[in-house]
Amino acid sequence: MAIDTRKTRKSGAAGDHRKGSGGAQAGPRGGDFAATARRLLAENGALSALVVLVAVLAVMSPDFLGTQNLLNVGVQAAVTAVLAFGVTFVIVAGGIDLSVGSVAALAAIMLGWMSTEQGLPVWLSVLLALATGVACGLVNGGLVAYGKLPPFIATLAMLSVGRGLALVMSEGSPITLPDSVASLGETLGGWLPVPVLVMVAMGVVTAVVLTRTFSGRAMYAIGGNEEAARLSGIRTGRQKLVVYALSGGFAAVAGIVLASRLASAQPQAAAGYELDAIAAVVIGGASLSGGVGKASGTLVGALILAVLRNGLNLLNVSAFWQQVVIGAVIALAVLIDTLRRRA
């Protein structure tokens, strides 16, 4: 009987241990879930802000969640997002590019001028437009990497040069684009906008470059500590050329998309878009000090700007007040980034 009693007690103790273990695990599971949720919100603050913004606007405006309106938001975000993807490379590497708006306009003018005024095939004109953007980026990169100019000054100079060349080539007048180019601003199947597809494709390219290539890893290294990157064997000068060339190429794509939407290449197009692009990158979680940033965050940042503008328009908010609101959002995003880096 004593043996049976000990067995029973042992069995009961084991059972109690197992129950206790199960009960102990239940608590951490709940705690782990809460911790995971907090971590996800902290790491994806921009996405959380976008969800809240969409929810608020959906309540305030019944038309906001309409299919056509959401597609319009995507189209409105497309040009800014493509520009911002290019700027993401530069900011991750610790630089800045103020010239993307002017480069976009210059590339669009090059496309229109070559295809209309010079009679070249559209495909060749598109390639020349892309090459124009890359060439502007290489000039920026050369001035920064080898001319030792501050990125702010080098790209500010290109902002003026690019806009001036666009005005010279077009003589200050819009250039009508061929129908085959204008069709890029239309829809597939009557509902899916081509600019949205271009935006998604360029986002994928950005993500791949940043996460799957040596140049992408070098951008993070240079932005984190350029001297350490140089001592580790990274040719920082060459990588800066790549960074700014990518930014110029993406700006050219954005210029082509914008021109296709307008069905014409306009020398004053994309004025001020460089600020929206930088804002989208920062709102998306990138650090202006370099070394931090990702494609998904930039996309969310561009969508926040587009959703905010679209919602304010639906609510009949004055365009003047819209500028105030957007400026406040940008300042808040930079403030949050500063506090995060201090922490």
VEXROVEX-735119 format. One line per 10 residues: number of its first residue (from 1); their letters; for each residue x, y, z of C-alpha. Coordinates in Angstrom, 2 decimals. Example, Ala and Ser with C-alpha at 12.3 -4.5 7.8 and 13.67 -1.06 7.14 Angstrom:
<rs>
1> AS> 12.30,-4.50,7.80  13.67,-1.06,7.14
</rs>
This chain:
<rs>
1> MAIDTRKTRK> 0.00,0.00,0.00  2.85,2.32,0.80  4.30,1.68,-2.64  0.94,2.41,-4.21  0.64,5.60,-2.20  4.06,6.80,-3.32  3.19,5.97,-6.93  -0.07,7.84,-6.59  1.68,10.84,-5.05  4.37,10.75,-7.73
11> SGAAGDHRKG> 1.78,10.51,-10.43  -0.23,13.34,-8.89  2.87,15.45,-8.51  3.77,14.80,-12.12  0.25,15.68,-13.13  0.37,18.85,-11.03  3.74,19.69,-12.58  2.39,19.22,-16.05  -0.66,21.34,-15.26  1.52,23.95,-13.65
21> SGGAQAGPRG> 3.78,23.90,-16.67  0.82,24.29,-18.96  -0.56,27.12,-16.84  2.84,28.80,-16.73  3.11,28.58,-20.51  -0.32,30.16,-20.97  0.83,33.36,-19.28  3.96,33.84,-21.40  1.97,33.11,-24.56  -0.31,36.01,-23.75
31> GDFAATARRL> 2.67,38.13,-22.80  4.55,37.10,-25.93  1.58,38.06,-28.09  1.35,41.50,-26.48  5.11,41.97,-26.77  5.03,40.91,-30.41  2.17,43.29,-31.13  4.04,46.16,-29.48  7.20,45.30,-31.40  5.34,45.19,-34.71
41> LAENGALSAL> 3.69,48.53,-34.02  7.04,50.03,-33.05  8.81,48.67,-36.12  5.94,49.56,-38.47  4.78,52.86,-37.06  4.17,54.28,-40.54  1.92,51.37,-41.46  -0.02,51.79,-38.23  -0.40,55.50,-38.98  -1.67,54.68,-42.47
51> VVLVAVLAVM> -4.27,52.25,-41.11  -5.49,54.82,-38.56  -5.59,57.56,-41.21  -7.62,55.39,-43.59  -10.04,54.46,-40.80  -10.55,58.09,-39.79  -11.11,59.28,-43.36  -13.48,56.38,-44.04  -15.63,57.55,-41.13  -15.46,61.22,-42.11
61> SPDFLGTQNL> -16.09,60.70,-45.83  -18.35,57.90,-47.13  -16.77,58.20,-50.60  -13.23,57.54,-49.41  -13.36,53.72,-49.53  -14.93,53.63,-52.97  -13.01,51.45,-55.42  -12.48,54.26,-57.91  -11.26,56.64,-55.21  -8.78,54.09,-53.84
71> LNVGVQAAVT> -7.43,53.53,-57.34  -7.09,57.30,-57.69  -5.07,57.34,-54.48  -2.76,54.71,-55.97  -2.31,56.74,-59.15  -1.63,59.89,-57.14  0.96,58.07,-55.07  2.70,56.43,-58.03  4.97,59.26,-59.18  5.94,60.29,-55.65
81> AVLAFGVTFV> 6.59,56.67,-54.69  8.86,55.98,-57.68  10.83,59.16,-56.98  10.99,58.22,-53.30  12.29,54.72,-54.07  15.25,56.32,-55.83  15.78,58.79,-52.99  15.71,55.87,-50.52  19.03,54.63,-51.91  20.58,58.04,-51.37
91> IVAGGIDLSV> 19.24,58.57,-47.85  20.20,55.06,-46.75  23.74,55.88,-47.91  23.73,59.05,-45.84  23.16,61.52,-48.68  20.35,63.66,-50.05  19.05,64.28,-53.58  17.17,67.51,-54.26  17.33,67.15,-58.04  14.88,64.29,-58.68
101> GSVAALAAIM> 11.95,66.54,-59.61  13.97,68.44,-62.20  15.57,65.25,-63.52  12.10,63.73,-63.93  10.98,66.75,-65.97  14.17,66.68,-68.07  13.76,62.96,-68.83  10.14,63.52,-69.87  11.17,66.40,-72.15  13.90,64.22,-73.65
111> LGWMSTEQGL> 11.32,61.53,-74.38  8.92,63.97,-76.01  11.62,65.82,-77.92  13.24,62.69,-79.31  10.00,60.92,-80.24  8.17,63.96,-81.63  10.70,66.56,-82.76  13.42,64.14,-83.90  11.14,61.33,-85.08  12.96,58.54,-83.26
121> PVWLSVLLAL> 11.15,55.28,-82.39  9.37,55.42,-79.04  11.40,52.56,-77.55  14.65,54.34,-78.37  13.30,57.63,-77.01  12.38,55.88,-73.75  15.90,54.46,-73.46  17.40,57.90,-74.07  15.11,59.37,-71.41  16.26,56.74,-68.91
131> ATGVACGLVN> 19.88,57.34,-69.91  19.36,61.06,-69.29  18.23,60.36,-65.74  21.15,58.01,-65.08  23.61,60.56,-66.53  22.29,63.28,-64.22  22.67,60.88,-61.31  26.23,60.06,-62.30  27.08,63.76,-62.38  25.62,64.14,-58.90
141> GGLVAYGKLP> 27.55,61.12,-57.68  30.79,62.33,-59.24  30.47,65.75,-57.62  29.77,64.18,-54.24  32.23,61.27,-54.34  35.18,62.80,-56.17  34.47,66.54,-56.18  33.85,66.36,-52.41  30.84,68.66,-52.70  28.20,68.31,-49.99
151> PFIATLAMLS> 25.26,66.32,-51.41  22.93,69.23,-50.66  24.96,71.62,-52.84  25.67,69.16,-55.66  22.05,68.11,-56.08  20.77,71.65,-55.62  22.95,72.66,-58.56  21.55,69.76,-60.63  18.02,70.85,-59.69  18.69,74.17,-61.41
161> VGRGLALVMS> 20.62,72.70,-64.36  18.01,70.01,-65.04  15.11,72.43,-64.97  16.99,74.88,-67.16  17.83,72.21,-69.77  14.19,71.11,-69.81  13.11,74.68,-70.54  15.78,75.12,-73.21  14.90,71.90,-75.05  11.16,72.54,-74.95
171> EGSPITLPDS> 11.46,76.31,-75.43  9.22,76.63,-72.41  6.26,74.84,-74.02  4.73,71.39,-73.44  5.54,68.66,-75.95  2.72,66.30,-76.93  3.61,62.64,-76.54  2.84,59.81,-78.97  -0.25,57.74,-78.17  1.88,54.69,-77.35
181> VASLGETLGG> 3.53,56.63,-74.51  0.33,58.30,-73.33  -1.21,54.84,-72.96  1.11,54.23,-69.98  -1.14,56.56,-68.03  -4.25,54.52,-68.77  -5.61,51.30,-67.26  -5.39,47.57,-67.89  -8.69,45.78,-68.24  -10.48,49.06,-67.77
191> WLPVPVLVMV> -9.79,49.26,-64.03  -6.13,48.63,-63.06  -4.01,51.79,-63.57  -0.66,51.21,-65.26  1.10,53.77,-62.99  0.19,51.61,-59.99  1.79,48.58,-61.65  4.92,50.62,-62.37  5.01,51.74,-58.74  4.79,48.16,-57.47
201> AMGVVTAVVL> 7.45,46.97,-59.93  9.88,49.72,-58.93  9.21,48.95,-55.27  10.17,45.33,-55.83  13.36,46.41,-57.63  14.22,48.70,-54.72  13.67,45.94,-52.16  15.81,43.50,-54.13  18.66,46.00,-54.55  18.67,46.94,-50.88
211> TRTFSGRAMY> 18.43,43.42,-49.46  19.91,41.08,-52.07  22.85,42.87,-53.66  26.33,43.93,-52.61  25.55,47.55,-53.53  22.55,47.51,-51.23  24.58,46.24,-48.30  27.26,48.81,-49.11  24.65,51.59,-48.94  23.75,50.63,-45.39
221> AIGGNEEAAR> 27.42,50.37,-44.46  28.29,53.77,-45.92  25.27,55.40,-44.30  26.09,53.83,-40.95  29.79,54.74,-40.91  31.50,55.74,-44.14  35.03,55.55,-42.77  34.45,52.07,-41.35  32.95,51.02,-44.70  36.03,52.30,-46.53
231> LSGIRTGRQK> 38.40,50.51,-44.15  36.45,47.28,-44.62  37.22,47.35,-48.34  34.13,49.01,-49.81  34.96,51.43,-52.61  32.80,54.21,-51.28  33.34,56.52,-54.24  32.19,53.92,-56.75  29.20,52.98,-54.59  28.12,56.60,-54.37
241> LVVYALSGGF> 28.11,56.74,-58.16  25.81,53.70,-58.15  23.55,55.27,-55.51  23.03,58.54,-57.36  22.76,56.82,-60.76  19.92,54.68,-59.36  18.22,57.79,-58.01  18.49,59.49,-61.40  17.19,56.41,-63.22  14.19,56.14,-60.91
251> AAVAGIVLAS> 13.52,59.86,-61.40  13.46,59.29,-65.16  10.90,56.49,-64.75  8.78,58.79,-62.59  9.03,61.52,-65.22  7.85,59.14,-67.95  4.91,58.02,-65.80  3.94,61.60,-65.00  4.20,62.65,-68.65  2.04,59.70,-69.71
261> RLASAQPQAA> -0.64,60.76,-67.24  -0.60,64.30,-68.63  -0.24,63.05,-72.25  2.50,65.66,-72.66  6.00,66.44,-71.44  6.01,69.71,-69.54  9.23,71.51,-68.54  7.75,72.71,-65.26  6.37,69.28,-64.30  7.30,67.66,-60.96
271> AGYELDAIAA> 8.23,71.00,-59.40  8.50,70.43,-55.66  8.18,66.67,-55.98  11.66,66.20,-54.57  10.39,67.42,-51.20  7.47,64.99,-51.30  9.87,62.17,-52.16  12.17,62.97,-49.25  9.16,63.30,-46.95  7.84,59.90,-48.04
281> VVIGGASLSG> 11.19,58.27,-47.27  11.42,59.88,-43.82  7.79,59.19,-42.94  8.43,55.59,-43.95  11.02,55.22,-41.21  14.33,56.05,-42.91  16.86,58.10,-40.98  18.27,61.28,-42.48  21.58,60.42,-40.82  21.81,57.31,-43.01
291> GVGKASGTLV> 22.03,53.57,-42.49  18.28,53.00,-41.99  15.46,52.61,-44.52  13.54,50.09,-46.57  11.37,49.95,-49.66  8.16,48.97,-47.88  8.46,51.91,-45.51  8.95,54.31,-48.41  5.85,52.94,-50.14  3.81,53.42,-46.97
301> GALILAVLRN> 5.16,56.97,-46.63  4.11,57.83,-50.19  0.68,56.32,-49.58  0.26,58.36,-46.40  0.90,61.58,-48.33  -1.48,60.54,-51.13  -4.21,59.41,-48.72  -3.85,62.61,-46.71  -4.18,64.83,-49.79  -7.06,62.79,-51.20
311> GLNLLNVSAF> -8.93,62.79,-47.89  -8.48,66.52,-47.38  -9.79,67.13,-50.89  -12.86,65.00,-50.19  -13.43,66.99,-47.01  -13.17,70.24,-49.00  -10.21,71.47,-46.99  -8.49,74.49,-48.54  -5.32,73.78,-50.50  -3.53,76.30,-48.29
321> WQQVVIGAVI> -4.44,74.38,-45.15  -3.43,71.14,-46.85  0.11,72.45,-47.09  0.04,73.27,-43.38  -1.18,69.78,-42.45  1.36,68.01,-44.66  4.18,70.15,-43.30  3.13,69.28,-39.76  3.09,65.57,-40.63  6.62,65.79,-42.05
331> ALAVLIDTLR> 7.89,67.64,-38.98  6.27,65.05,-36.71  7.88,62.20,-38.66  11.35,63.75,-38.35  10.77,64.42,-34.65  9.82,60.79,-34.08  12.94,59.69,-35.99  15.12,61.94,-33.82  13.59,60.63,-30.59  13.95,57.05,-31.82
341> RRA> 17.66,57.50,-32.56  18.24,59.08,-29.15  16.52,56.14,-27.49
</rs>
